[in-house]
Amino acid sequence: MTWPTDLATIRAAANRIRPHVHRTPVFTCASLDALAGRALFFKCENLQRTGSFKMRGAANAVFSLDAEAQKRGVVTHSSGNHAQALALAARDRGLRAVVVMPHTASSMKRQAVLDFGAEVIDCENTLADREASAQRVVDQTGATLVPPFDHPLVITGQGTVALELLEDVPDLDAIVVAVGGGGLISGITLAAAELAPGLPIFGAEPALADDAAASKRTGVIQPQRPPRSIADGLLTSLGQHTWPVVRDLVPRIFTVEEDEIITAMRLFMERAKLVIEPSAAVPLAAVLSPEFRALSDLQRVGIILCGGNVDLSRLPF
C-alpha cells in the first residue's frame, strides 16, 4: 500500500511551514483527569493561527507551489476553517486565493476569509456544487486546487501535529482525534506509525455524522450524512487518500451523542478556561464515554483539540 505521506515528508513539511504556523502548547487539567480516570494531554490547535489545525495543511500546500503555479494562485471549496487557513496562507505568500463557500456558511467565517484577502464565490450547500464551482475557477484561471483534506500535501501538513505532540509528551498510550474528512487523523496516524510504532490512534465522531465509523464497519466508504450534528467541522465523508489510512491503520472510531459533545465542550471551557468549537469537544466526549473508560490500560491519552472557531452568540448551553 502506498500511503499519502510518511515521516520524512512530514518532517520536511514541518521545516517548510515553521515560519507560518504556531507550535501549539499541550495543556493538562487535573479536574478533567479525575473525570476521565486517566491523564489527559490536550494538543491545543484551537490556539493555532486562524483558530484550527487547518493552517498546517494549507500552509504546506501553498508553500510547496513552484513559481509558475504561484502566479496563478489557489482555489478551494470550504465553509469554514480550511477556507480561512488557505486565505491566510495565500496572503502570507502573496498570491491570489479564491474560496468557494456555500451561501449558508457562517457570516463570521465568511468575513474572516474576506479579511484575509481572499475572493469568495457563493455556491449551493452541496458537495457537488462546491466541487463544480471550484473546478470552474481552475479551468478559467489555472489556479491550483487545494482541497480541504483529501490531498497528500494537506495530509502531510496536518501530520506535523503529531511531531510536536510526541516530542512534548513521548510516552502516550493513545491519541484520540476527531474525524471529518480524515486529513488530520491520517497525517497523525502516518507520523505516529514511524515515530511511535504500536501507539493506537483512535477516531472520534458524532453519532449523527458517523460515516467514518460506518465505513469501518462495512469495509466500504460511506457517503456524507445529512448536516444535523452540532460538530459542523466533522460533516464531510472520507476521501480516496484518507479512507485507506482510516480503514487499515485506525483501530477504532468512537461515536458520541450530541448531548455528550455539548457536555464535553462546556466541561472543557469551564475547567480548562479555553474556548473550543464543538468538533474539538468530540474526542474529549469519546474519552469520557463508558466505552473508552473500559480501556483501563490506557492511562496517558493525547487529545487533539482541532479548533476554537465557535460563534459565542450561539453557544449550545
TIPANU-805670 format. One record per residue (C-alpha): residue number from 1; chain; x, y, z. Coordinates in nm, 2 decimals. Layout:
BEGIN
@i=NUM ch=A px=X py=Y pz=Z
...
//
This chain:
BEGIN
@i=1 ch=A px=0.00 py=0.00 pz=0.00
@i=2 ch=A px=0.13 py=0.35 pz=-0.09
@i=3 ch=A px=0.03 py=0.60 pz=0.18
@i=4 ch=A px=-0.02 py=0.97 pz=0.10
@i=5 ch=A px=0.28 py=1.07 pz=0.32
@i=6 ch=A px=0.55 py=0.94 pz=0.55
@i=7 ch=A px=0.76 py=1.06 pz=0.85
@i=8 ch=A px=1.04 py=1.21 pz=0.64
@i=9 ch=A px=0.79 py=1.41 pz=0.42
@i=10 ch=A px=0.61 py=1.53 pz=0.74
@i=11 ch=A px=0.94 py=1.64 pz=0.89
@i=12 ch=A px=1.02 py=1.83 pz=0.57
@i=13 ch=A px=0.68 py=2.00 pz=0.59
@i=14 ch=A px=0.74 py=2.10 pz=0.95
@i=15 ch=A px=1.05 py=2.29 pz=0.84
@i=16 ch=A px=0.87 py=2.44 pz=0.55
@i=17 ch=A px=0.57 py=2.58 pz=0.75
@i=18 ch=A px=0.76 py=2.67 pz=1.07
@i=19 ch=A px=0.76 py=3.05 pz=1.00
@i=20 ch=A px=0.39 py=3.04 pz=0.92
@i=21 ch=A px=0.23 py=2.84 pz=1.20
@i=22 ch=A px=0.23 py=2.83 pz=1.58
@i=23 ch=A px=0.39 py=2.55 pz=1.77
@i=24 ch=A px=0.08 py=2.50 pz=1.98
@i=25 ch=A px=0.11 py=2.41 pz=2.35
@i=26 ch=A px=0.00 py=2.09 pz=2.53
@i=27 ch=A px=-0.23 py=2.17 pz=2.82
@i=28 ch=A px=-0.33 py=1.95 pz=3.11
@i=29 ch=A px=-0.63 py=1.98 pz=3.35
@i=30 ch=A px=-0.64 py=1.79 pz=3.69
@i=31 ch=A px=-1.02 py=1.81 pz=3.72
@i=32 ch=A px=-1.07 py=1.66 pz=3.37
@i=33 ch=A px=-0.81 py=1.39 pz=3.45
@i=34 ch=A px=-1.02 py=1.30 pz=3.76
@i=35 ch=A px=-1.34 py=1.28 pz=3.55
@i=36 ch=A px=-1.17 py=1.07 pz=3.29
@i=37 ch=A px=-0.99 py=0.84 pz=3.53
@i=38 ch=A px=-0.66 py=0.89 pz=3.34
@i=39 ch=A px=-0.40 py=1.16 pz=3.25
@i=40 ch=A px=-0.51 py=1.37 pz=2.95
@i=41 ch=A px=-0.28 py=1.58 pz=2.73
@i=42 ch=A px=-0.46 py=1.84 pz=2.52
@i=43 ch=A px=-0.28 py=1.95 pz=2.20
@i=44 ch=A px=-0.43 py=2.30 pz=2.16
@i=45 ch=A px=-0.48 py=2.36 pz=1.79
@i=46 ch=A px=-0.76 py=2.59 pz=1.89
@i=47 ch=A px=-0.47 py=2.83 pz=1.96
@i=48 ch=A px=-0.33 py=2.78 pz=1.60
@i=49 ch=A px=-0.34 py=3.07 pz=1.35
@i=50 ch=A px=-0.69 py=3.11 pz=1.21
@i=51 ch=A px=-0.81 py=2.90 pz=1.51
@i=52 ch=A px=-0.76 py=2.55 pz=1.38
@i=53 ch=A px=-0.51 py=2.28 pz=1.27
@i=54 ch=A px=-0.61 py=2.36 pz=0.91
@i=55 ch=A px=-0.34 py=2.62 pz=0.89
@i=56 ch=A px=-0.08 py=2.35 pz=0.88
@i=57 ch=A px=-0.21 py=2.17 pz=0.57
@i=58 ch=A px=-0.29 py=2.49 pz=0.39
@i=59 ch=A px=0.05 py=2.64 pz=0.45
@i=60 ch=A px=0.22 py=2.33 pz=0.34
@i=61 ch=A px=0.03 py=2.32 pz=0.01
@i=62 ch=A px=0.08 py=2.69 pz=-0.06
@i=63 ch=A px=0.45 py=2.70 pz=0.02
@i=64 ch=A px=0.51 py=2.39 pz=-0.19
@i=65 ch=A px=0.39 py=2.57 pz=-0.51
@i=66 ch=A px=0.66 py=2.64 pz=-0.77
@i=67 ch=A px=0.70 py=2.99 pz=-0.91
@i=68 ch=A px=0.48 py=2.93 pz=-1.21
@i=69 ch=A px=0.19 py=2.79 pz=-1.00
@i=70 ch=A px=0.23 py=3.08 pz=-0.76
@i=71 ch=A px=0.14 py=3.33 pz=-1.03
@i=72 ch=A px=-0.19 py=3.15 pz=-1.09
@i=73 ch=A px=-0.30 py=3.14 pz=-0.73
@i=74 ch=A px=-0.50 py=2.88 pz=-0.54
@i=75 ch=A px=-0.87 py=2.79 pz=-0.50
@i=76 ch=A px=-1.06 py=2.57 pz=-0.26
@i=77 ch=A px=-1.41 py=2.49 pz=-0.15
@i=78 ch=A px=-1.48 py=2.52 pz=0.22
@i=79 ch=A px=-1.74 py=2.66 pz=0.45
@i=80 ch=A px=-1.52 py=2.71 pz=0.75
@i=81 ch=A px=-1.17 py=2.65 pz=0.89
@i=82 ch=A px=-0.99 py=2.54 pz=0.57
@i=83 ch=A px=-1.13 py=2.85 pz=0.39
@i=84 ch=A px=-0.97 py=3.08 pz=0.65
@i=85 ch=A px=-0.65 py=2.88 pz=0.66
@i=86 ch=A px=-0.60 py=2.89 pz=0.28
@i=87 ch=A px=-0.68 py=3.26 pz=0.26
@i=88 ch=A px=-0.42 py=3.34 pz=0.52
@i=89 ch=A px=-0.16 py=3.11 pz=0.38
@i=90 ch=A px=-0.21 py=3.26 pz=0.04
@i=91 ch=A px=-0.18 py=3.61 pz=0.19
@i=92 ch=A px=0.15 py=3.51 pz=0.36
@i=93 ch=A px=0.29 py=3.41 pz=0.02
@i=94 ch=A px=0.14 py=3.70 pz=-0.17
@i=95 ch=A px=-0.08 py=3.51 pz=-0.41
@i=96 ch=A px=-0.44 py=3.52 pz=-0.51
@i=97 ch=A px=-0.69 py=3.29 pz=-0.33
@i=98 ch=A px=-1.04 py=3.21 pz=-0.44
@i=99 ch=A px=-1.27 py=3.04 pz=-0.19
@i=100 ch=A px=-1.60 py=2.88 pz=-0.29
@i=101 ch=A px=-1.83 py=2.89 pz=0.01
@i=102 ch=A px=-2.19 py=2.77 pz=0.04
@i=103 ch=A px=-2.43 py=3.07 pz=0.08
@i=104 ch=A px=-2.54 py=2.91 pz=0.41
@i=105 ch=A px=-2.19 py=2.94 pz=0.56
@i=106 ch=A px=-2.14 py=3.13 pz=0.88
@i=107 ch=A px=-2.12 py=3.51 pz=0.82
@i=108 ch=A px=-1.84 py=3.52 pz=1.08
@i=109 ch=A px=-1.63 py=3.27 pz=0.88
@i=110 ch=A px=-1.71 py=3.44 pz=0.55
@i=111 ch=A px=-1.59 py=3.77 pz=0.69
@i=112 ch=A px=-1.27 py=3.62 pz=0.82
@i=113 ch=A px=-1.19 py=3.48 pz=0.47
@i=114 ch=A px=-1.25 py=3.82 pz=0.32
@i=115 ch=A px=-1.04 py=3.99 pz=0.59
@i=116 ch=A px=-0.75 py=3.76 pz=0.49
@i=117 ch=A px=-0.77 py=3.89 pz=0.14
@i=118 ch=A px=-0.94 py=3.61 pz=-0.05
@i=119 ch=A px=-1.22 py=3.63 pz=-0.30
@i=120 ch=A px=-1.54 py=3.45 pz=-0.21
@i=121 ch=A px=-1.77 py=3.28 pz=-0.46
@i=122 ch=A px=-2.11 py=3.16 pz=-0.34
@i=123 ch=A px=-2.25 py=2.82 pz=-0.42
@i=124 ch=A px=-2.52 py=2.58 pz=-0.31
@i=125 ch=A px=-2.47 py=2.38 pz=0.00
@i=126 ch=A px=-2.39 py=2.05 pz=-0.17
@i=127 ch=A px=-2.06 py=1.89 pz=-0.23
@i=128 ch=A px=-2.13 py=1.85 pz=-0.60
@i=129 ch=A px=-2.19 py=2.23 pz=-0.64
@i=130 ch=A px=-1.89 py=2.32 pz=-0.43
@i=131 ch=A px=-1.66 py=2.10 pz=-0.64
@i=132 ch=A px=-1.81 py=2.21 pz=-0.97
@i=133 ch=A px=-1.77 py=2.58 pz=-0.87
@i=134 ch=A px=-1.41 py=2.53 pz=-0.77
@i=135 ch=A px=-1.33 py=2.34 pz=-1.09
@i=136 ch=A px=-1.47 py=2.63 pz=-1.30
@i=137 ch=A px=-1.22 py=2.86 pz=-1.13
@i=138 ch=A px=-0.94 py=2.61 pz=-1.21
@i=139 ch=A px=-1.05 py=2.59 pz=-1.57
@i=140 ch=A px=-1.07 py=2.97 pz=-1.61
@i=141 ch=A px=-0.76 py=3.08 pz=-1.42
@i=142 ch=A px=-0.53 py=2.78 pz=-1.40
@i=143 ch=A px=-0.53 py=2.82 pz=-1.02
@i=144 ch=A px=-0.41 py=2.52 pz=-0.81
@i=145 ch=A px=-0.69 py=2.34 pz=-0.63
@i=146 ch=A px=-0.61 py=2.28 pz=-0.26
@i=147 ch=A px=-0.89 py=2.06 pz=-0.12
@i=148 ch=A px=-0.99 py=2.08 pz=0.24
@i=149 ch=A px=-0.85 py=1.74 pz=0.34
@i=150 ch=A px=-0.81 py=1.48 pz=0.06
@i=151 ch=A px=-0.47 py=1.58 pz=-0.07
@i=152 ch=A px=-0.12 py=1.45 pz=0.01
@i=153 ch=A px=0.03 py=1.79 pz=0.08
@i=154 ch=A px=-0.26 py=1.88 pz=0.31
@i=155 ch=A px=-0.24 py=1.55 pz=0.49
@i=156 ch=A px=0.13 py=1.59 pz=0.53
@i=157 ch=A px=0.09 py=1.94 pz=0.69
@i=158 ch=A px=-0.16 py=1.81 pz=0.94
@i=159 ch=A px=0.08 py=1.53 pz=1.04
@i=160 ch=A px=0.31 py=1.79 pz=1.19
@i=161 ch=A px=0.07 py=1.80 pz=1.49
@i=162 ch=A px=0.20 py=1.45 pz=1.58
@i=163 ch=A px=0.56 py=1.56 pz=1.56
@i=164 ch=A px=0.51 py=1.83 pz=1.82
@i=165 ch=A px=0.28 py=1.63 pz=2.05
@i=166 ch=A px=0.51 py=1.32 pz=2.06
@i=167 ch=A px=0.81 py=1.54 pz=2.12
@i=168 ch=A px=0.64 py=1.72 pz=2.41
@i=169 ch=A px=0.47 py=1.40 pz=2.55
@i=170 ch=A px=0.66 py=1.10 pz=2.42
@i=171 ch=A px=0.51 py=0.83 pz=2.65
@i=172 ch=A px=0.15 py=0.84 pz=2.55
@i=173 ch=A px=-0.07 py=0.52 pz=2.55
@i=174 ch=A px=-0.31 py=0.65 pz=2.28
@i=175 ch=A px=-0.41 py=0.96 pz=2.08
@i=176 ch=A px=-0.78 py=1.05 pz=2.01
@i=177 ch=A px=-0.86 py=1.26 pz=1.70
@i=178 ch=A px=-1.19 py=1.39 pz=1.57
@i=179 ch=A px=-1.28 py=1.26 pz=1.22
@i=180 ch=A px=-1.44 py=1.46 pz=0.94
@i=181 ch=A px=-1.27 py=1.42 pz=0.61
@i=182 ch=A px=-0.99 py=1.23 pz=0.77
@i=183 ch=A px=-0.69 py=1.46 pz=0.68
@i=184 ch=A px=-0.59 py=1.52 pz=1.04
@i=185 ch=A px=-0.62 py=1.16 pz=1.17
@i=186 ch=A px=-0.44 py=1.04 pz=0.85
@i=187 ch=A px=-0.15 py=1.27 pz=0.90
@i=188 ch=A px=-0.12 py=1.19 pz=1.27
@i=189 ch=A px=-0.15 py=0.82 pz=1.21
@i=190 ch=A px=0.12 py=0.81 pz=0.94
@i=191 ch=A px=0.36 py=1.01 pz=1.15
@i=192 ch=A px=0.30 py=0.81 pz=1.46
@i=193 ch=A px=0.34 py=0.48 pz=1.28
@i=194 ch=A px=0.71 py=0.56 pz=1.24
@i=195 ch=A px=0.76 py=0.78 pz=1.55
@i=196 ch=A px=0.59 py=0.55 pz=1.80
@i=197 ch=A px=0.51 py=0.21 pz=1.64
@i=198 ch=A px=0.22 py=0.04 pz=1.81
@i=199 ch=A px=0.07 py=0.36 pz=1.95
@i=200 ch=A px=-0.31 py=0.34 pz=1.88
@i=201 ch=A px=-0.46 py=0.65 pz=1.71
@i=202 ch=A px=-0.84 py=0.64 pz=1.78
@i=203 ch=A px=-1.10 py=0.83 pz=1.59
@i=204 ch=A px=-1.40 py=1.01 pz=1.74
@i=205 ch=A px=-1.71 py=1.11 pz=1.55
@i=206 ch=A px=-2.06 py=1.24 pz=1.62
@i=207 ch=A px=-2.33 py=0.96 pz=1.61
@i=208 ch=A px=-2.52 py=1.19 pz=1.38
@i=209 ch=A px=-2.23 py=1.21 pz=1.14
@i=210 ch=A px=-2.09 py=0.86 pz=1.17
@i=211 ch=A px=-1.99 py=0.79 pz=0.81
@i=212 ch=A px=-1.63 py=0.70 pz=0.90
@i=213 ch=A px=-1.74 py=0.46 pz=1.17
@i=214 ch=A px=-1.99 py=0.31 pz=0.93
@i=215 ch=A px=-1.72 py=0.28 pz=0.67
@i=216 ch=A px=-1.50 py=0.09 pz=0.92
@i=217 ch=A px=-1.79 py=-0.15 pz=1.00
@i=218 ch=A px=-1.88 py=-0.22 pz=0.64
@i=219 ch=A px=-1.54 py=-0.20 pz=0.48
@i=220 ch=A px=-1.68 py=0.03 pz=0.21
@i=221 ch=A px=-1.65 py=0.41 pz=0.22
@i=222 ch=A px=-1.99 py=0.56 pz=0.32
@i=223 ch=A px=-2.13 py=0.89 pz=0.20
@i=224 ch=A px=-2.17 py=1.21 pz=0.40
@i=225 ch=A px=-2.46 py=1.22 pz=0.64
@i=226 ch=A px=-2.72 py=1.49 pz=0.65
@i=227 ch=A px=-2.58 py=1.80 pz=0.83
@i=228 ch=A px=-2.75 py=1.76 pz=1.16
@i=229 ch=A px=-2.47 py=1.75 pz=1.42
@i=230 ch=A px=-2.36 py=2.05 pz=1.62
@i=231 ch=A px=-2.00 py=1.95 pz=1.53
@i=232 ch=A px=-2.01 py=2.12 pz=1.19
@i=233 ch=A px=-1.65 py=2.07 pz=1.12
@i=234 ch=A px=-1.70 py=1.69 pz=1.10
@i=235 ch=A px=-1.97 py=1.66 pz=0.85
@i=236 ch=A px=-1.76 py=1.55 pz=0.55
@i=237 ch=A px=-1.71 py=1.20 pz=0.43
@i=238 ch=A px=-1.37 py=1.04 pz=0.39
@i=239 ch=A px=-1.17 py=1.07 pz=0.07
@i=240 ch=A px=-0.96 py=0.84 pz=-0.16
@i=241 ch=A px=-0.64 py=0.93 pz=0.03
@i=242 ch=A px=-0.78 py=0.93 pz=0.38
@i=243 ch=A px=-1.01 py=0.63 pz=0.37
@i=244 ch=A px=-0.73 py=0.36 pz=0.33
@i=245 ch=A px=-0.54 py=0.51 pz=0.63
@i=246 ch=A px=-0.85 py=0.50 pz=0.85
@i=247 ch=A px=-0.95 py=0.16 pz=0.71
@i=248 ch=A px=-0.62 py=-0.01 pz=0.77
@i=249 ch=A px=-0.44 py=0.18 pz=1.05
@i=250 ch=A px=-0.70 py=0.33 pz=1.28
@i=251 ch=A px=-0.81 py=0.05 pz=1.52
@i=252 ch=A px=-1.14 py=0.21 pz=1.62
@i=253 ch=A px=-1.37 py=0.51 pz=1.58
@i=254 ch=A px=-1.58 py=0.60 pz=1.89
@i=255 ch=A px=-1.91 py=0.77 pz=1.83
@i=256 ch=A px=-2.08 py=1.02 pz=2.07
@i=257 ch=A px=-2.42 py=1.17 pz=2.10
@i=258 ch=A px=-2.50 py=1.54 pz=2.07
@i=259 ch=A px=-2.56 py=1.59 pz=2.44
@i=260 ch=A px=-2.22 py=1.43 pz=2.52
@i=261 ch=A px=-2.05 py=1.67 pz=2.28
@i=262 ch=A px=-2.22 py=1.97 pz=2.44
@i=263 ch=A px=-2.13 py=1.85 pz=2.79
@i=264 ch=A px=-1.77 py=1.79 pz=2.70
@i=265 ch=A px=-1.75 py=2.13 pz=2.53
@i=266 ch=A px=-1.89 py=2.31 pz=2.84
@i=267 ch=A px=-1.67 py=2.10 pz=3.08
@i=268 ch=A px=-1.35 py=2.19 pz=2.89
@i=269 ch=A px=-1.43 py=2.56 pz=2.87
@i=270 ch=A px=-1.53 py=2.57 pz=3.24
@i=271 ch=A px=-1.24 py=2.36 pz=3.37
@i=272 ch=A px=-0.95 py=2.44 pz=3.13
@i=273 ch=A px=-1.06 py=2.80 pz=3.07
@i=274 ch=A px=-1.01 py=2.77 pz=2.69
@i=275 ch=A px=-1.25 py=2.82 pz=2.41
@i=276 ch=A px=-1.31 py=2.52 pz=2.18
@i=277 ch=A px=-1.56 py=2.46 pz=1.90
@i=278 ch=A px=-1.80 py=2.16 pz=1.91
@i=279 ch=A px=-1.58 py=1.95 pz=1.68
@i=280 ch=A px=-1.29 py=1.98 pz=1.92
@i=281 ch=A px=-1.51 py=1.85 pz=2.21
@i=282 ch=A px=-1.58 py=1.53 pz=2.03
@i=283 ch=A px=-1.26 py=1.34 pz=2.12
@i=284 ch=A px=-1.30 py=1.45 pz=2.48
@i=285 ch=A px=-1.66 py=1.33 pz=2.48
@i=286 ch=A px=-1.53 py=1.00 pz=2.35
@i=287 ch=A px=-1.27 py=0.96 pz=2.62
@i=288 ch=A px=-1.53 py=1.04 pz=2.89
@i=289 ch=A px=-1.77 py=0.77 pz=2.74
@i=290 ch=A px=-1.82 py=0.43 pz=2.91
@i=291 ch=A px=-1.67 py=0.25 pz=2.60
@i=292 ch=A px=-1.34 py=0.43 pz=2.64
@i=293 ch=A px=-1.34 py=0.41 pz=3.02
@i=294 ch=A px=-1.34 py=0.03 pz=2.97
@i=295 ch=A px=-0.99 py=0.06 pz=2.82
@i=296 ch=A px=-0.82 py=0.09 pz=3.16
@i=297 ch=A px=-0.47 py=0.01 pz=3.03
@i=298 ch=A px=-0.46 py=0.35 pz=2.85
@i=299 ch=A px=-0.35 py=0.58 pz=3.13
@i=300 ch=A px=-0.19 py=0.86 pz=2.93
@i=301 ch=A px=-0.40 py=0.98 pz=2.64
@i=302 ch=A px=-0.34 py=1.26 pz=2.40
@i=303 ch=A px=-0.65 py=1.46 pz=2.27
@i=304 ch=A px=-0.63 py=1.68 pz=1.97
@i=305 ch=A px=-0.83 py=2.00 pz=2.02
@i=306 ch=A px=-0.88 py=2.06 pz=1.65
@i=307 ch=A px=-1.02 py=2.42 pz=1.66
@i=308 ch=A px=-1.17 py=2.70 pz=1.85
@i=309 ch=A px=-1.38 py=2.88 pz=1.60
@i=310 ch=A px=-1.72 py=2.90 pz=1.77
@i=311 ch=A px=-1.98 py=3.17 pz=1.74
@i=312 ch=A px=-2.01 py=3.28 pz=2.10
@i=313 ch=A px=-2.35 py=3.42 pz=2.04
@i=314 ch=A px=-2.48 py=3.07 pz=1.96
@i=315 ch=A px=-2.33 py=2.86 pz=2.23
@i=316 ch=A px=-2.54 py=2.54 pz=2.29
@i=317 ch=A px=-2.56 py=2.59 pz=2.67
//
